[in-house]
Amino acid sequence: MVPLFPALCCSGLCINMTVHIIFLYMFYVLHRHSRARKYEAEVQMCRLEVSAVDFSDYHPLKAITVTDSKARRGGRKGSTSSSSSSSSSVVLDPLSSMLDGSDPLSLFAAVSQTPALPHSISLGRKRREKEEEVGSDFEPWSSKRGEILSRFTTTEKLSINLFMGSDKSKASSPSSAVSEKVRTRLEELDDLEEGSQRELLNLSQQDYVNRIEELNQSLKEAWGSDQKVKALKIVIQCSKLLSDTSVIQFYPSKFVLITDILDTFGGLVYDRIWSMCADPHPLPESFSADDVNDTAKETCLNWFFKIASIRELVPRLYVEAALLKCNRFLTKSGIQETLQRLTAMIRGIGDPLVAVYARAYLCRVGMEVAPHLKDSLNKNFFDLLATFRQIHGESVQNQLAQQRVEIPIYLTLYSPAIHWILQCVAYRAPEVLLTEMMDRCKKLGNNALLLNSVMWAFRAEFVAMRATDFIGMIKDCDEAGFPKHLLFASLGRSLSCADPPESERLSILNDAWKVITKVRSPRDYINCAEIWVEFTCRHFTKREVNTILADIIKHMTPDRAFEDAYPQLQSVIKKILPHFHDFSVLFSMEKFLPFLDMFQKDSVRVEVCKSIMEVFIKHQQEATRDPVILNALLHICKTMHDSVNALTLDDEKRSLSLLINGFIRMVSFGRDFEQQLSFCVEARATFCNLEPVIIHLIHTVNQLAMETRCVMKGNHSRKTAAFVRACAAYSFITIPSLTSIFNRLNLYLLSGEVALANQCLSQADAFLKAAVSLLPEVPRTISIEGKQRSSEPFLLDFINNFLSTLLVVPDHPEQGVLYLVRGLLNMVQDYTWEDNSDAKIRVYISALPLLAAMSQESYLYTIPKVDSNETLYGGDPKFIAEINKLCETLIGQVLDHLKGLGRDEGVRRQGSLAFSLFGCLLAHGDLRNNKLNQLAVNLWNLSHKHGFCDTRTSVRTLEYIKHQAQLADLSHLSDMTARLSLQSRT
Amino acid sequence: MSVSLDIRLKRANKVYHEGERVSGVLLVNSRDALQHQGVSLSLEGLVNLQLSSKSVGVFEAFYNSVKPIQLVSSNMEVVKPGKIPAGRTEIPFEFPLQAKGNKVLYETYHGVFVNIQYTLRCDMRRPLLAKDLSKTCEFMVHCQPQKSKLQPNPVEFSITPETLQNVRERSSLPRFLIRGHLDATSCAVTQPLTGELVLESSEVAIKSIELQLVRVETCGCAEGYARDATEIQNIQIAEGDVCRGLSIPIYMVFPRLFTCPTLETTNFKVEFEVNIVIILQDDHLITENFPLKLVRV
């Protein structure tokens, strides 16, 4: 294709336009097209009136009524999110400090939190009372559930034995007079309805869980379809399973599953009776038995009579406990009496494991329904102590021998239940009671199990105060019974929450570690060691932590034991990090990096590296040049980077890049810019696969160049000039390795600007040229967030940006006048734009202001120490003529395009393009020139011809012109306004 | 079915005493207007006695069943023949509960050989081609609280191999000692049976300890009388080898309908007993029997 602009032989622009575009233009040589601008004066004129704004009391977002917001905030109990004002070290966010707590959004949130119910007063009070009894510091059952289910598993086969309906043995007794046939028929019916007896053998654990879930579902279905008796039967059968201790390792999980069903059932019954009383209006939250109507009471009584006749002890106990809450409907003291009775009833359960779980369930229900009734909780605990010797009884031993379960494993089955009971007992209990409980536990022989639960469940402060005592007691425990490492783990758990007296800390650590280090099994060892890391980090220095890390490495390396302990090892790292914000200390620990080397599974290693980097980014306040930190972190970042492969998800890449960028941002060699640059070189080599990191590096280097300029106050010495050229070279060779074309374009432009600012003219030329030659490669569509989008708007943005830079770029002495502008416009012309797109013409129109600006005597902006074209050409008429020619070509192109649009559907686009060209002429053209003036008027008319223009814009434009016309040197505009007619609004 | 007939008593628990009025509504739900030839309501209280085949011969049991004793009976026409409008119609009624002649209204009791039952029956006669509708509804009668005050007289017991009767080989019995007490053997029907039991020692593991509630029904007839003991319910109070020396609560709620105050009349008797049953691991069964006197207070 013939390049259009250098030739400028466009004599073929014959005027053959439609009626409206006659006399469009002629060639002028003498005058400039563009009007002369006095930028200074214009800026002065455009400036708004300055009004003093006192920032301390005015902010547009701030609420208008400012009534002592501090006090109000106190009253709302921290419902607002802004806590920033309290901590002085945090940088004040101007927005939030301005708003000072009365942030409109959180105000709404606060309002919606307060209950807007009519009877909210009593309700609110009640709720508060309840909160006082069971606060958020009480670890709820739901959080224990999952842990128990995952911990107590089995590979053995389980069985469910369900008797639905009447006992077969009774039904088959020949006493009844009904004929055999009828009876079997009836039984079949029974079968269909209730499933009758089912014995499911050889279930795997998962099958078992599924079955129980099915039962839960069928319970809800039965209830939903009004088969209350069937529902009760299901519940009874389920709770019967709890008296079965075959496959004893699974018992705790079984308990969890079945008590879920019981909870469901309890809820259903309670809600049903509740809804029976809701007839005129619902019962208040704090109703008493007097508010309940007779029908509801009778229903409730019926339930209790039915339950009281359940033959077997365990189901009767569980079902009654599940319905404990319903006692509220009958009497005031019902709950208390029932709790006491049920507590005593558990004594009848011979199997200690079944009994202890029954107690746990009772405590759980008790805490839920009536947390203020501590007596029965205590009674439960004391009963537990009284029957404690049962655990070592003969029948238990026989059972264990039969099932081939060892004593230590058996004992751990008790832990969840005893933990729970003790937790309930110890919750907000007075110190005296706790001490008494502990003494009682001490008196019992073989009390490791209890000791463990005491440490687990009692307040951490309580345990921490007596840590030395506890260690003594642990040492006295029987070696054969409860595993000691578990005891130390529990102690460590308490100590990681509360601090023991300072003088005892070291001896505690020594004593504990002496035992821990002797634990043989790597799994047990790491479980215990992991917990103690927290205590060590809290109270000791890097020396002790280092010792512990060394010990862990020693234990976990043989047989690659660490492979099975990644979660624990990871948690060790997570515990260490918050305590060592100073990374030079962290990395000076000899064993830290060897410890990291234990993470040999890729995914885990990356995970660990990420957590380290997150902490670093969060806590590193100042940039660093410490070689220890840099080496270590570079290693860590490299690990993260190396994990990237073709299958890595975009999100993952993004988060990794973010972390690495954070690291790069924190590296600073101060005034040693050269070292910084060489660091960037190294980083580029290391992180070549992560595009965002490369981009960040280019920005870093550009910034480096600008900082150098700053330091030299704009006057580069020979050395610094060489350095900034090196920076430019770095960018220039790095940019092509990026894949995203717009990143490349923008970085070329940016780096070009930086080079220009540093007086590296040839480098700047190279950057800009590279950008221009890259333009044809821009694809028509690009994918943004996974969607295909047209690249056109981005391209237009870029070109506009580029054009504005071109103003200050001086022409190359060996190339023609304005060769970059011409080059760009040629590229634009040759680019395959979308069909039916005006983008090319829009570029042409936006190039006009640039050309107008270039023809000024002094430019709108310049770069210090760089001579722009204004100085190079000094307003040479030849130069001006070149510009004019260029303008004419452009305008000619635009007009051709306009003409083409007039024919078919494009009239709307024609109008808008014509209007924008008009605007351009108005702003930048010298309208004293008659031809140009005429062209402008024609364009105005053209844009209004088909009535697609926005009338408001037209009116405002017209007003603007009139306003401008009042200025002295623009008075010619007033003639023009007369010729611009507005479209009639019909 | 487009027509339904129902009897709704005013009291939710359906319990009435002699001399009170049984009141409620008849509820007729009909989609269309309903033609009928009168709605009547009858109240009846019956004692049904049945001789068990064990005490008399099978044939006698079949033929000789004693005639039911009517305690109360009354009948009334609630609505004259006519039409009942479509939709829901409530017809209130009221019966005085008064014994017939010199009879006494016994408490409602559902047993095996003795049944005391009170029913309301509503009949709606309808013209040809339509089935007559009827509906029965049982209600409970409680006798007046007995004046005599309950004296709590705890009963201590202790069971050892020596205290047992009808044992075949006393020597083969394992050693054991069970002590305990019942808080009272004269109990209110509405209150649970309570007490305590301590397993002091036992050579053999315990399998289960149960409370068995037994009714003893006696029917008199021309040939003499028949007395039968049958189980009402069996409640387990201990399961497995329980802890030695720890008191286990004895607690049993008397089931409604199946228990009533101990009753003694000229024709029949209803009495109750409780058995404490201890089952050993080797399936030895040890039973201790306590007659109960139930009263209503």
Interface residues (C-beta under 8 A of the other chain):
Chain A: S243 N293 D294 T295 K297 E298 L301 F304 F305 A308 S309 R311 E312 L313 V314 R316 R341 A344 M345 R347 G348 I349 G350 D351 V354 D383 A386 T387 R389 Q390 G393 E394 S395
Chain B: R11 A12 N13 A205 I206 I209 Q233 N234 I235 Q236 I237 A238 E239 G240 D241 V242 C243 L246 S247 I248 P249 Y251 M252 V253 P255 R256
